[in-house]
């Protein structure tokens, strides 16, 4: 199943009173062994632990249902663990009371774990895909423009444009007529070369609308321009948004190798955007604007459907409670009309915040370690508010 925002919303909506099984495994090629890879051994141990926990469940009906569902997943889990299948990080969700299965794979590692809760456990998934959000890589050369779509660790060619820098003039510059140009003098050659360069500049600028359209349609957060800096400068001058230039010639490489080349710059761009956003939210909140800081304020914003963008520190976890109606509460807070006994304790409040944010069509932004330092004094959580 192809991952996108719609797929994430679909997974977040999975609910089953008997439970939803969430499997995360990283098929690390560095751990391959002659008979059985180490990552498969770890998964088997986790699966054994889950079965033991289920066997200890006093609810016989639930225990029977979970064990039966696990037996029915043999084929799906076999594919999940198949070393020949594509994808470094692999994810599978399976509600107990249904035959439906959701699977995703990425060229990104995931945190190995198996979780059984009433809803799909999505925070590890969100943390993973946020490390490589959709970005565009444009290879700029005298021969044309090659665009690559890079998202969630996967790279594939998106579009290609070939340049004809005045075919007749190009033949003249490279062909037999070059000797004639030499006889006509340096001044004539200079005018000719300027004409060719002017044509190339025109063609490069003509690609900008195509790049912008691809960025909008594919949801690219960043556009990386790779090529001779004199060429990428022409394109970058007319592009808006987050644009990175890399002075290199790697046109002949396959998409995956080109993505590896651009990855350090994309990670740095993610950090930079996170820092800027966290600082803007902090300034807005402290000045009484449309921002919230800390767990209590942000939970209030989520409960009131006022959050437009939810910012979460990648490595932090939060606890709290919720009411039967789904109102999220920070530790120690009891809403009016409730009692401490009526609240459901939550050890994974990050999961509940993500669910609520997606339910109200808010964007979830996971901040890496550097970017989350701006929120260190505010529980590692903040939000941009709608009002």
Beta strands, then each sheet from edge to edge (+ up, - down):
strand 1: 15-26
strand 2: 89-95
strand 3: 102-106
strand 4: 113-119
strand 5: 135-141
strand 6: 144-151
strand 7: 154-162
strand 8: 222-227
strand 9: 243-247
strand 10: 291-293
strand 11: 307-313
strand 12: 320-322
strand 13: 328-330
strand 14: 344-346
strand 15: 363-367
strand 16: 381-385
sheet 1: 3+ 2- 1+ 4-
sheet 2: 7+ 6- 5+ 8+ 9+
sheet 3: 10+ 16- 11+ 15+
sheet 4: 13+ 12- 14+
end
